[in-house]
């Protein structure tokens, strides 16, 4: 790798290439983020050359809504992709020409994607290489070879390549099966799978059984396979002599598919790794800036010299790439609407450096989905051994949330003790509520209108595919 001064001089001479990497359902379980049960040496090596943001949120802990924000720089309440693409939701019409590939292609960039898109309508995303027929994204050697072909094809032209690994997402054992699992090995990787044991229990669940230990262990093995893949991908970029002029962004699209993770607004669901290497701009190290996946589009456009559309909710990360946080955001927000075809349960969440507030907009009227991707956490929490414990109370709140939840993330990082309504925290709760509602107004959240919330909650899948229900900007 060239020295930073050389990188800066060369990067200034031409527009950077852009490599955006996502890992499906990846939480903070990387050794560079403090994971002790296994190592991720290849991602650690990449992180050492990046700005490593310590507190980063995706916008919604569900694949399609999260990716809609990555592509547009807009929160899901503004994209229209409230739930999964295969359930009828899609981008609002006015955003379909304002995605990363569309804006970059107009500016002269070549565009390509490997792996999952999962945002509708797919035909509004312009790619210069075919998306169909790509590699199995768990066979990471094939992914690296495919990416090497893209690097060779585009040659000296500036390009945007998005690589979307399937690991560590669970998948069904057979078509239409209700049984989900994490394969311990694919194509011989990882070489030495981690066995289940006392350590393969989630600290933010604390529900334990042999089956759950095995699921968590194999989720970790999927991350180790991903780590091998990232090493191969970066090596392919370096072999093509493109690394010194390529902006790299790496993140998970949402957290682990376990109860109290994915499909919630708890930290394991919405907080992911977030690494950025911007040649000539970034200074490697840890950053305490509160960043969001809505910041990806404006950052990429800034690097490419393309104006950022006025409707974008995020901000370019340039000002915090050197380690400072001056005039950066004080609060970080996320949300949820729905995942699959049912269980519409809209939530809003906001945090600062210590406190976290969640508002459940339909509390008392309906309940959220349980058992994401076949997880056993909630079911285990019903066992008698968890009676009168913080574990049982946390899962009770997960299954039937009150309107407000308030957590002290410093004292209670796993969000087991809801402090909303406690007199001693009334001032903090009031401040966080004000910050949340201010953010909702600033981003024109249509769910501020109870009538609109009711309307969307009653949409059929056919109605979701049309445009008549969509709010006007």
Secondary structure, DSSP 8 states (H G I E B T S, - for coil): ---HHHHHHHHHHS--EEEEEEETT--S-SGGGT--SS--HHHHHHHHTSEEEEEEE-SBSSHHHHHHHHHHSS-HHHHS--S-GGGT----GGGTT-SHHHHHHHTT-EEEEEE----S-GGGS--SS--TT---TT-HHHHHHHHHHHHHHHTTS-EEEEEEE-TT--EESSTT-S-EE--S-BTTBSSS-----TT-S-TTT----HHHHHHHHHHHHHHHHHHHHHHHHHHHHHHTT-GGGEEEEEEESS--SSTTSTTSSSHHHHB--EEEE-TTT---EEEEEEEETTHHHHHHHHHHT----TT-----GGGGTTS--TT--S-EEEEE--SSSS----EEEEE-SSEEEEEETTTTT-----SGGG--HHHHHTSGGGTTSHHHHHHHHHHS--SEEEEETTT-TT--S--TT-GGGHHHHHHHHHHHHHHHHHTT-GGGSHHHHHHHHT--HHHHTSSTT----
